[in-house]
Amino acid sequence: MKDRLVLVIVICTLSAVMVSVIGVLLSGLFQPSVDNTEIFKILGPAFQTIVGAFVGVLGGRAMRDENK
């Protein structure tokens, strides 16, 4: 039960961060005074890190379930 709660909290936190990053990206894309290349330089690595964290969490969960 505790493992499931931790997994839900991790997924909710990563989802909130990902939605925030996408929101900032979209708001910057439609601002005429903002250079889009700079936004991609800043948010690209952050987005990749969050996606990597999702893959790691889900992969670790699948491997742990396989070992039981």
C-alpha positions in Angstrom: 0.0 0.0 0.0 2.8 2.4 0.9 4.6 1.6 -2.4 1.5 2.5 -4.4 1.1 5.8 -2.5 4.7 6.7 -3.3 4.3 5.8 -6.9 1.1 8.0 -7.2 2.9 10.9 -5.5 5.9 10.6 -7.8 3.7 10.4 -10.9 1.5 13.3 -9.8 4.6 15.4 -9.1 6.3 14.6 -12.4 3.0 15.3 -14.2 2.7 18.7 -12.6 6.2 19.7 -13.5 5.7 18.5 -17.1 2.5 20.5 -17.5 4.2 23.6 -16.0 7.1 23.2 -18.5 4.7 22.8 -21.4 2.7 25.9 -20.2 5.8 28.0 -20.1 6.9 26.8 -23.5 3.5 27.6 -25.0 3.3 31.0 -23.4 6.8 31.9 -24.7 6.0 30.7 -28.2 3.1 33.2 -28.5 5.0 36.2 -27.0 6.2 38.3 -29.9 9.0 39.9 -27.8 10.6 36.5 -26.8 13.1 34.7 -29.0 11.9 31.2 -29.4 15.3 29.7 -29.8 16.2 30.8 -26.3 13.1 29.2 -24.8 14.0 25.9 -26.5 17.5 26.1 -25.2 16.3 26.6 -21.6 13.3 24.2 -21.5 14.5 21.4 -23.8 16.9 19.8 -21.2 14.4 20.3 -18.4 11.7 18.5 -20.5 14.0 15.7 -21.4 14.9 15.2 -17.7 11.3 14.9 -16.7 10.5 12.5 -19.4 13.6 10.5 -18.4 12.4 10.4 -14.8 9.0 9.1 -16.0 10.7 6.3 -17.9 13.0 5.5 -15.0 10.1 5.3 -12.5 7.9 3.1 -14.8 10.9 0.9 -15.7 11.9 0.4 -12.1 8.3 -0.4 -11.2 8.0 -3.0 -14.0 11.3 -4.6 -13.1 10.4 -4.8 -9.4 7.0 -6.4 -10.3 8.8 -8.9 -12.5 11.1 -10.0 -9.6 8.2 -10.7 -7.2 
